[in-house]
Amino acid sequence: MAKAGYKKQPTVWPTASFILIKFFQAVCCLLVLGVMGFFAFQLRNDHYPIPWQFISLAALSALSLLCVFVLGVFFCCRALNPMAAMVIEILLSILWAFGAGILGKGMGGNIIRACGVWRTPQGIAVCHLFKTVFAFCILGW
């Protein structure tokens, strides 16, 4: 007699590829979240308001990390519905496109310009961090 209960479904994704892609996505999200947190901390210490763009990118990174974790758990349990995963990934892609757009607009032409025009070591460091965040927004997308 067969056991009644939950039966694991076979996965539609190759295991190594899925885990590698989700790990890379999590690293990109962690980097964006860390740099946005660093900027927010520095602005807060200098008594400046935190721009809504920083808050939205940090929230998007945190949401993406949560989705990576949840999708990974469902994948390990072999209960990940491909249609649900596709809908979640499409929604996150739209949000990341919005995030990259607001970051690119806020940076102006600094994405393609050399950071030397900022003239101070702190300004150059901030320019490099902005470029890093923009790159990892695109890569983690």
Residue frames as qw, qx, qy, qz and C-alpha x, y, z in Angstrom:
[[0.000, 0.889, 0.458, 0.000, 0.00, 0.00, 0.00],
 [0.407, 0.489, -0.014, 0.771, 1.34, 3.41, -0.99],
 [0.290, -0.404, -0.453, 0.740, 1.92, 6.08, 1.64],
 [0.084, 0.864, 0.430, 0.247, -0.52, 8.95, 1.57],
 [0.395, -0.733, -0.066, 0.549, 0.81, 12.46, 1.94],
 [0.209, 0.897, -0.182, -0.344, 2.86, 15.09, 0.23],
 [0.856, 0.150, 0.321, 0.377, 4.84, 13.93, -2.78],
 [0.200, -0.667, 0.265, 0.667, 7.77, 16.01, -3.99],
 [0.692, 0.697, 0.163, -0.091, 7.53, 17.04, -7.61],
 [0.740, 0.031, 0.213, 0.637, 10.57, 16.84, -9.87],
 [0.096, -0.745, 0.008, 0.660, 12.17, 20.21, -10.49],
 [0.655, 0.709, 0.242, 0.096, 12.19, 21.85, -13.91],
 [0.135, 0.931, -0.328, 0.083, 15.50, 23.65, -13.27],
 [0.771, 0.217, -0.471, 0.370, 19.01, 22.23, -13.14],
 [0.637, -0.695, -0.268, 0.199, 20.02, 22.34, -9.47],
 [0.613, -0.234, 0.029, 0.754, 23.54, 23.77, -9.85],
 [0.191, 0.404, 0.321, 0.835, 22.46, 26.52, -12.24],
 [0.359, -0.771, -0.399, -0.342, 19.53, 27.59, -10.08],
 [0.660, -0.641, -0.185, 0.345, 21.61, 27.74, -6.91],
 [0.549, -0.050, 0.141, 0.823, 24.47, 29.58, -8.64],
 [0.048, 0.545, 0.358, 0.756, 22.17, 32.19, -10.18],
 [0.481, -0.787, -0.332, -0.198, 20.28, 32.77, -6.92],
 [0.692, -0.455, -0.108, 0.550, 23.56, 33.03, -5.00],
 [0.390, 0.161, 0.211, 0.882, 24.87, 35.63, -7.47],
 [0.179, -0.684, -0.388, -0.592, 21.59, 37.54, -7.24],
 [0.617, -0.722, -0.295, 0.110, 21.77, 37.49, -3.43],
 [0.617, -0.240, 0.001, 0.749, 25.36, 38.81, -3.48],
 [0.173, 0.396, 0.298, 0.851, 24.35, 41.66, -5.80],
 [0.390, -0.746, -0.384, -0.380, 21.37, 42.54, -3.60],
 [0.689, -0.577, -0.223, 0.377, 23.52, 42.44, -0.46],
 [0.498, -0.004, 0.090, 0.863, 26.05, 44.77, -2.03],
 [0.057, -0.555, -0.332, -0.761, 23.39, 47.27, -3.12],
 [0.567, -0.726, -0.363, -0.141, 21.73, 47.08, 0.30],
 [0.702, -0.391, -0.160, 0.573, 25.07, 47.55, 2.06],
 [0.341, 0.152, 0.140, 0.917, 26.10, 50.59, 0.04],
 [0.246, -0.644, -0.365, -0.626, 22.66, 52.17, 0.39],
 [0.667, -0.657, -0.331, 0.115, 22.85, 51.56, 4.13],
 [0.609, -0.178, -0.056, 0.771, 26.31, 53.13, 4.24],
 [0.106, 0.394, 0.244, 0.880, 25.08, 56.22, 2.37],
 [0.456, -0.701, -0.393, -0.383, 22.03, 56.49, 4.62],
 [0.710, -0.513, -0.276, 0.395, 24.20, 56.17, 7.72],
 [0.466, -0.017, 0.036, 0.884, 26.59, 58.89, 6.53],
 [0.092, -0.519, -0.326, -0.785, 23.77, 61.23, 5.56],
 [0.587, -0.683, -0.414, -0.131, 22.05, 60.66, 8.89],
 [0.670, -0.378, -0.205, 0.605, 25.26, 61.39, 10.80],
 [0.278, 0.046, 0.134, 0.950, 25.70, 64.65, 8.88],
 [0.189, 0.512, 0.522, -0.655, 22.04, 65.58, 9.59],
 [0.269, 0.211, -0.485, -0.805, 20.93, 65.44, 5.95],
 [0.789, 0.149, 0.302, -0.514, 17.62, 63.89, 4.89],
 [0.426, -0.113, 0.853, 0.278, 17.84, 60.49, 3.23],
 [0.375, 0.259, -0.406, -0.792, 16.62, 60.69, -0.39],
 [0.822, 0.118, 0.310, -0.463, 13.63, 58.55, -1.32],
 [0.720, 0.502, -0.454, -0.149, 15.73, 56.95, -4.07],
 [0.134, 0.433, -0.835, 0.313, 18.08, 55.46, -1.46],
 [0.533, -0.061, 0.632, -0.560, 15.16, 54.17, 0.58],
 [0.841, 0.336, 0.016, -0.424, 13.48, 52.63, -2.46],
 [0.590, 0.504, -0.630, 0.003, 16.70, 50.90, -3.60],
 [0.089, -0.322, 0.836, -0.435, 17.34, 49.56, -0.10],
 [0.683, 0.092, 0.459, -0.560, 13.75, 48.29, 0.14],
 [0.799, 0.449, -0.255, -0.306, 14.01, 46.71, -3.31],
 [0.350, 0.478, -0.789, 0.165, 17.24, 44.97, -2.34],
 [0.327, -0.169, 0.771, -0.520, 15.69, 43.66, 0.86],
 [0.787, 0.260, 0.204, -0.521, 12.60, 42.46, -1.03],
 [0.688, 0.502, -0.500, -0.156, 14.80, 40.72, -3.60],
 [0.087, 0.387, -0.862, 0.317, 16.79, 39.01, -0.84],
 [0.574, 0.011, 0.592, -0.566, 13.55, 37.81, 0.73],
 [0.820, 0.399, -0.058, -0.405, 12.35, 36.46, -2.62],
 [0.469, 0.512, -0.719, 0.027, 15.68, 34.71, -3.24],
 [0.180, -0.251, 0.841, -0.444, 15.41, 33.07, 0.18],
 [0.694, 0.177, 0.428, -0.552, 11.75, 32.03, -0.27],
 [0.771, 0.484, -0.284, -0.302, 12.31, 30.71, -3.80],
 [0.277, 0.488, -0.814, 0.152, 15.39, 28.83, -2.58],
 [0.403, -0.113, 0.768, -0.485, 13.42, 27.17, 0.23],
 [0.788, 0.337, 0.212, -0.470, 10.65, 26.17, -2.16],
 [0.601, 0.571, -0.537, -0.157, 13.25, 24.90, -4.62],
 [0.033, 0.383, -0.884, 0.268, 14.92, 22.75, -1.96],
 [0.526, 0.093, 0.688, -0.491, 11.53, 21.34, -0.96],
 [0.095, 0.069, 0.831, 0.544, 10.81, 20.71, -4.64],
 [0.133, 0.666, 0.699, -0.223, 7.58, 22.65, -4.30],
 [0.035, -0.489, 0.132, 0.862, 8.49, 25.63, -6.48],
 [0.556, 0.643, 0.521, -0.076, 5.79, 26.34, -9.02],
 [0.497, 0.067, 0.362, 0.786, 7.44, 27.54, -12.26],
 [0.047, 0.725, 0.447, 0.522, 4.57, 29.92, -13.08],
 [0.437, -0.875, -0.191, 0.084, 4.66, 31.54, -9.64],
 [0.634, -0.399, 0.187, 0.636, 8.45, 31.86, -9.84],
 [0.386, 0.352, 0.432, 0.735, 8.17, 33.48, -13.27],
 [0.133, -0.862, -0.368, -0.322, 5.58, 36.00, -12.06],
 [0.562, -0.766, -0.042, 0.309, 7.73, 36.90, -9.04],
 [0.603, -0.176, 0.311, 0.713, 10.85, 37.29, -11.19],
 [0.245, 0.584, 0.445, 0.633, 9.02, 39.45, -13.74],
 [0.291, -0.914, -0.257, -0.121, 7.69, 41.75, -11.00],
 [0.619, -0.619, 0.117, 0.469, 11.16, 42.02, -9.47],
 [0.545, 0.154, 0.395, 0.724, 12.66, 42.76, -12.90],
 [0.053, 0.801, 0.369, 0.469, 10.20, 45.61, -13.41],
 [0.469, -0.875, -0.085, 0.087, 11.07, 47.00, -9.98],
 [0.670, -0.357, 0.253, 0.600, 14.82, 46.68, -10.65],
 [0.405, 0.479, 0.397, 0.670, 14.37, 48.47, -13.99],
 [0.189, -0.916, -0.233, -0.267, 12.66, 51.28, -12.07],
 [0.647, -0.700, 0.064, 0.297, 15.47, 51.26, -9.48],
 [0.641, -0.032, 0.329, 0.693, 18.22, 51.37, -12.08],
 [0.223, 0.697, 0.390, 0.559, 16.35, 54.16, -13.87],
 [0.309, -0.936, -0.123, -0.115, 16.03, 56.38, -10.82],
 [0.688, -0.528, 0.198, 0.457, 19.65, 55.74, -9.88],
 [0.568, 0.227, 0.398, 0.684, 20.83, 56.50, -13.42],
 [0.057, 0.839, 0.312, 0.443, 18.74, 59.67, -13.56],
 [0.495, -0.864, -0.035, 0.089, 20.03, 60.78, -10.17],
 [0.696, -0.344, 0.288, 0.560, 23.63, 60.20, -11.23],
 [0.324, 0.851, -0.106, -0.400, 23.20, 62.15, -14.45],
 [0.711, 0.622, -0.329, 0.001, 26.18, 61.68, -16.74],
 [0.297, -0.700, 0.629, -0.164, 28.44, 60.45, -13.96],
 [0.927, -0.003, 0.368, -0.073, 27.91, 56.84, -15.01],
 [0.828, 0.454, 0.122, 0.306, 30.04, 57.31, -18.12],
 [0.154, 0.899, -0.255, 0.320, 32.26, 60.17, -16.93],
 [0.604, 0.165, -0.580, 0.521, 35.52, 59.76, -15.06],
 [0.530, -0.721, -0.428, 0.125, 35.26, 60.30, -11.32],
 [0.541, -0.053, -0.114, 0.831, 38.14, 62.80, -11.33],
 [0.028, -0.557, -0.245, -0.793, 35.73, 65.68, -11.91],
 [0.586, -0.709, -0.385, -0.081, 34.57, 65.34, -8.28],
 [0.246, 0.773, -0.303, 0.499, 37.99, 66.71, -7.28],
 [0.384, -0.606, 0.550, -0.428, 38.14, 65.55, -3.64],
 [0.143, 0.201, -0.968, 0.040, 39.07, 62.06, -2.43],
 [0.347, 0.234, 0.742, -0.524, 35.69, 61.74, -0.68],
 [0.574, 0.514, -0.002, -0.637, 33.87, 62.82, -3.83],
 [0.415, 0.422, -0.748, -0.302, 35.79, 60.34, -5.95],
 [0.056, -0.038, 0.966, -0.251, 35.02, 57.56, -3.45],
 [0.480, 0.387, 0.498, -0.610, 31.31, 58.46, -3.55],
 [0.540, 0.527, -0.348, -0.556, 31.39, 58.49, -7.35],
 [0.263, 0.288, -0.915, -0.104, 32.96, 55.00, -7.40],
 [0.229, 0.141, 0.860, -0.433, 30.38, 53.72, -4.93],
 [0.564, 0.470, 0.173, -0.657, 27.54, 55.10, -7.07],
 [0.500, 0.468, -0.607, -0.403, 29.01, 53.38, -10.12],
 [0.057, 0.142, -0.977, 0.148, 29.34, 50.13, -8.14],
 [0.411, 0.292, 0.649, -0.569, 25.73, 50.31, -7.00],
 [0.590, 0.515, -0.130, -0.609, 24.56, 51.00, -10.54],
 [0.361, 0.388, -0.819, -0.223, 26.58, 48.08, -11.91],
 [0.023, 0.014, 0.963, -0.267, 25.26, 45.67, -9.30],
 [0.524, 0.367, 0.357, -0.680, 21.70, 46.91, -9.87],
 [0.611, 0.479, -0.405, -0.483, 22.09, 45.89, -13.50],
 [0.291, 0.304, -0.907, 0.000, 23.88, 42.61, -12.71],
 [0.171, 0.069, 0.863, -0.470, 21.47, 41.56, -9.99],
 [0.573, 0.250, -0.038, -0.780, 18.48, 42.36, -12.14]]
